[in-house]
Amino acid sequence: MLSGARVFITGSSRGLGVEMVKQLCERSSPPSLIVATCRSPETAGRLQELSYKHSIIKILALDVDNLEEHERVKSEVEQITNKLDILINNAGVSPKATRINLVQPEQMTRTFHTNVVAPLFLTKTFLPLLQKSDESQSLIVNLSSILGSITENTKQGGLYPYRASKTALNAITRSLSIDLKHQNIGAITIHPGWVRTDMGGNNAPLSPEQSVRGVLSLVDSYNTSIHNGNFFDNLGDPLPW
Amino acid sequence: MLSGARVFITGSSRGLGVEMVKQLCERSSPPSLIVATCRSPETAGRLQELSYKHSIIKILALDVDNLEEHERVKSEVEQITNKLDILINNAGVSPKATRINLVQPEQMTRTFHTNVVAPLFLTKTFLPLLQKSDESQSLIVNLSSILGSITENTKQGGLYPYRASKTALNAITRSLSIDLKHQNIGAITIHPGWVRTDMGGNNAPLSPEQSVRGVLSLVDSYNTSIHNGNFFDNLGDPLPW
């Protein structure tokens, strides 16, 4: 799936995003284009460095939260290519202090906007390009979390904004997978593991390298009949809703 | 669970809400108090009529969307009672025209607010009263939908705002069930069936009477070890997330 593909990624300046860009470039059969977006390209040092080494990287400014920017970025992408094969909705937020006694309405609203509304409408904006993919199949990859699995929430509770948003992201991924199937556009949702990033913190068991290796391996081996509309961890094992 | 209970219901002017109030009053062992809330009591004819016949009904004005009103309504309830046994989050919305080509950001945001943020923060506001319940167990009942089951979304797709909101409501119900268990407060989420209401339309197979009979029977037979944190249909059968 990845070899020669035209890939679009959000949140590419740090964490899993920049690691995905890096590993994509370093593949023996890399993509032909990586549109790497982030809020502030001017301060995205690691991403800029990668782009000096790898000409397949095109960096564009995009704050996914600002839905008004989506069309502008689409126009910018269309100056480079009129088709995309893989859209990776990686940008996301995780607010702190969200036990029932601490959670605030604004946390619910903002987290839902960034983690659900933004990827849904970015996807909608880029559908015309995904529809033009030359591949037999194009793919929407939504970065979710096991914290969005209701089944797996048996002990810890809490985390209302993040859980609600990732569960909802899973729900819309399933609907996308059904609505777009006849256009040969698939949609999957992936838990990248608990990773040592700004979001995951220092105690997380996985390095970004390990997590992204698994995520990209899953994407590369995408198979509609197995994966479409489903939820996987970074080892490619299915997760329950 | 229902006999002698102090019950609080949102969205009680019509549909399933007013039918719940009616059937609660008509039970051979009715609740001792039903706080029936709706946006505009002055135009809630059926609810007003019921309250003339049944003195256990106290009608209060509440637009659940307006989180500022929650504390005011809590103060009004505290003038009647300092404890509640059952909180039924029934008020909800379902926007039309939400296929991928039609869905709008405002539909996502508004539906999430009414169906998820409002019940979560109403619940949070009323926790002090639920904590004072004399019953061995008090209960939060969230009216969800099978459309919030990702597992069951295998053919129809679409419905992004409603599915995302009801899936998220299921997720927060599970967290509430864990966070509040040690206070003997349970939380369940119920699919009332597809019902002939303003929301369900005329083609729905179930009458409000049939649906509510099942919902109340489930609530009445609530058993922590079987039901807490889980999702049921109006026949009391478990539904998958």
Interface residues (C-beta under 8 A of the other chain):
Chain A: L67 R99 I100 V103 P105 M108 T109 F112 H113 V116 V117 L120 F121 K124 L127 G148 S149 I150 T151 N153 T154 K155 Q156 G157 G158 L159 Y160 R163 A164 S165 T167 A168 N170 A171 I172 R174 S175 L176 S177 I178 D179 L180 P240 W241
Chain B: L67 R99 I100 V103 P105 M108 T109 F112 H113 V116 V117 L120 F121 K124 L127 G148 S149 I150 T151 N153 T154 K155 Q156 G157 G158 L159 Y160 R163 A164 S165 T167 A168 N170 A171 I172 R174 S175 L176 S177 I178 D179 L180 P240 W241
